[in-house]
Amino acid sequence: MGVADKQIRVSEAVKREIERRRREGESYNDVLERTFATRPSTDRDLFAGFGILSDEEADRVRENVDQSRKKSKERMRRIDIE
């Protein structure tokens, strides 16, 4: 990527979000280009958001979903028994 020729002001919250999405070796500009390039033209894009999570984050989400499903099944069994 070339040298920046423009500067923009962003809030601290926006800066933190850009930093959160930033991959190793990426500039802020790289993050924004990737974000806008992959942004769907409609909110109904089923693939929107895929690949955003790191492997560790995805593993945590899967584990939470699995735990929630187990708890839900246990509640349903208890309701069925009562």
Secondary structure, 3 states (H helix, E strand, C coil): CCCCCCCCCCCHHHHHHHHHHCCCCCCHHHHHHHHHHHCCCCCCCCCCCCCCCCHHHHHHHHHHHHHHHHHHHHHHHHHHHC
